[in-house]
Amino acid sequence: MPTLNRDIREQLLTYDEEFQKLAKLHSEYESQLRQLSQASYLNLEDLQKEATLKKLKLRVKDAMERHISQRLQHPAAR
């Protein structure tokens, strides 16, 4: 099943503009989180930003999973 999800994800990345935007956002949030994690010290503002980024990243991932789930339920739709 993971291969099927991966295949669908690749199709969506190729053909679905909304999924492409979600994937880009997810990547941007991941990059920002990686930058924060490299800091030796996080002040309160950084900690709040980190928590917000994690929530946003999770929301985007959930939206991407919904797209994949919809494609599994309706494979002919593009």
C-alpha positions, 0 to 999 in steps of 0.5 A, spaced: 500 500 500 505 505 501 507 504 494 500 506 491 500 512 496 507 514 493 505 513 486 498 517 487 503 522 491 507 523 485 501 523 480 498 529 484 505 532 484 505 532 477 498 534 475 494 537 481 496 544 482 493 545 489 497 539 491 503 542 488 502 548 493 501 544 499 507 540 498 511 547 497 508 549 503 510 543 507 517 543 504 517 551 506 515 549 513 520 544 514 525 548 512 524 553 517 523 548 522 530 545 521 533 552 521 530 553 528 532 546 530 539 548 529 539 554 534 543 553 540 538 557 544 531 558 542 527 564 546 520 565 547 518 568 540 522 562 537 519 557 541 512 560 539 514 560 532 516 553 532 510 551 535 506 555 530 510 552 524 509 545 527 501 546 527 501 549 520 506 543 517 501 538 520 495 541 517 498 541 510 500 534 511 493 532 513 490 536 507 495 532 502 493 526 505 486 528 504 488 529 497 491 522 496 485 519 500 480 522 495 484 519 489 484 512 492 476 513 492 476 516 486 482 514 481 479 516 475 478 523 477 484 528 476 
